[in-house]
Amino acid sequence: MICCLKNTGMSLQDLSRFMALAREGDQTLRERCELHKKHRDTVIARMEEMQKHLEKVTWKVNYYTEKLAEYEQDSLPGPRSW
């Protein structure tokens, strides 16, 4: 469970808090649930930000792919008039 939460980017402070709550037992279920809801919101926000970055990078890839194709087309030897 700890590795899973760490891999999702949960802060060490929140991980420590979660573990302390878990040790206290079921009376902390509500607080643990709230901690996970807050973390889910943070993960969603990061994913939305990363999606925007991905869109920008994809645009650049498409731009340079198109420019490269134009360059290569212009560089092809063709009939020359002397």
Contact map, one row per residue, 1 for C-alpha under 8 A:
1111100000000000000000000000000000000000000000000000000000000000000000000000000000
1111110000000010000000000000000000000000000000000000000000000000000000000000000000
1111111000000000000000000000000000000000000000000000000000000000000000000000000000
1111111100000000000000000000000000000000000000000000000000000000000000000000000000
1111111111000010000000000000000000000000000000000000000000000000000000000000000000
0111111111110010000000000000000000000000000000000000000000000000000000000000000000
0011111111000000000000000000000000000000000000000000000000000000000000000000000000
0001111111000000000000000000000000000000001000000000000000000000000000000000000000
0000111111100000000000000000000000000000001000000000000000000000000000000000000000
0000111111110110000000000000000000000010000000000000000000000000000000000000000000
0000010011111110000000000000000000000000000000000000000000000000000000000000000000
0000010001111111000000000000000000000000000000000000000000000000000000000000000000
0000000000111111100000000000000000000000000000000000000000000000000000000000000000
0000000001111111110000000000000000100000000000000000000000000000000000000000000000
0100110001111111111000000000000000000000000000000000000000000000000000000000000000
0000000000011111111100000000000000000000000000000000000000000000000000000000000000
0000000000001111111110000000000000000000000000000000000000000000000000000000000000
0000000000000111111111000000000100100000000000000000000000000000000000000000000000
0000000000000011111111100000000000000000000000000000000000000000000000000000000000
0000000000000001111111110000000000000000000000000000000000000000000000000000000000
0000000000000000111111111001001100000000000000000000000000000000000000000000000000
0000000000000000011111111101100100000000000000000000000000000000000000000000000000
0000000000000000001111111000000000000000000000000000000000000000000000000000000000
0000000000000000000111111111000000000000000000000000000000000000000000000000000000
0000000000000000000011111111100000000000000000000000000000000000000000000000000000
0000000000000000000001011111100000000000000000000000000000000000000000000000000000
0000000000000000000000011111110000000000000000000000000000000000000000000000000000
0000000000000000000011011111111100000000000000000000000000000000000000000000000000
0000000000000000000001001111111110000000000000000000000000000000000000000000000000
0000000000000000000000000011111111000000000000000000000000000000000000000000000000
0000000000000000000010000001111111100000000000000000000000000000000000000000000000
0000000000000000010011000001111111110000000000000000000000000000000000000000000000
0000000000000000000000000000111111111000000000000000000000000000000000000000000000
0000000000000000000000000000011111111100000000000000000000000000000000000000000000
0000000000000100010000000000001111111110000000000000000000000000000000000000000000
0000000000000000000000000000000111111111000000000000000000000000000000000000000000
0000000000000000000000000000000011111111100000000000000000000000000000000000000000
0000000000000000000000000000000001111111110000000000000000000000000000000000000000
0000000001000000000000000000000000111111111000000000000000000000000000000000000000
0000000000000000000000000000000000011111111100000000000000000000000000000000000000
0000000000000000000000000000000000001111111110000000000000000000000000000000000000
0000000000000000000000000000000000000111111111000000000000000000000000000000000000
0000000110000000000000000000000000000011111111100000000000000000000000000000000000
0000000000000000000000000000000000000001111111110000000000000000000000000000000000
0000000000000000000000000000000000000000111111111000000000000000000000000000000000
0000000000000000000000000000000000000000011111111100000000000000000000000000000000
0000000000000000000000000000000000000000001111111110000000000000000000000000000000
0000000000000000000000000000000000000000000111111111000000000000000000000000000000
0000000000000000000000000000000000000000000011111111100000000000000000000000000000
0000000000000000000000000000000000000000000001111111110000000000000000000000000000
0000000000000000000000000000000000000000000000111111111000000000000000000000000000
0000000000000000000000000000000000000000000000011111111100000000000000000000000000
0000000000000000000000000000000000000000000000001111111110000000000000000000000000
0000000000000000000000000000000000000000000000000111111111000000000000000000000000
0000000000000000000000000000000000000000000000000011111111100000000000000000000000
0000000000000000000000000000000000000000000000000001111111110000000000000000000000
0000000000000000000000000000000000000000000000000000111111111000000000000000000000
0000000000000000000000000000000000000000000000000000011111111100000000000000000000
0000000000000000000000000000000000000000000000000000001111111110000000000000000000
0000000000000000000000000000000000000000000000000000000111111111000000000000000000
0000000000000000000000000000000000000000000000000000000011111111100000000000000000
0000000000000000000000000000000000000000000000000000000001111111110000000000000000
0000000000000000000000000000000000000000000000000000000000111111111000000000000000
0000000000000000000000000000000000000000000000000000000000011111111100000000000000
0000000000000000000000000000000000000000000000000000000000001111111110000000000000
0000000000000000000000000000000000000000000000000000000000000111111111000000000000
0000000000000000000000000000000000000000000000000000000000000011111111100000000000
0000000000000000000000000000000000000000000000000000000000000001111111110000000000
0000000000000000000000000000000000000000000000000000000000000000111111111000000000
0000000000000000000000000000000000000000000000000000000000000000011111111100000000
0000000000000000000000000000000000000000000000000000000000000000001111111110000000
0000000000000000000000000000000000000000000000000000000000000000000111111111000000
0000000000000000000000000000000000000000000000000000000000000000000011111111000000
0000000000000000000000000000000000000000000000000000000000000000000001111111000000
0000000000000000000000000000000000000000000000000000000000000000000000111111100000
0000000000000000000000000000000000000000000000000000000000000000000000011111110000
0000000000000000000000000000000000000000000000000000000000000000000000000011111000
0000000000000000000000000000000000000000000000000000000000000000000000000001111100
0000000000000000000000000000000000000000000000000000000000000000000000000000111110
0000000000000000000000000000000000000000000000000000000000000000000000000000011111
0000000000000000000000000000000000000000000000000000000000000000000000000000001111
0000000000000000000000000000000000000000000000000000000000000000000000000000000111
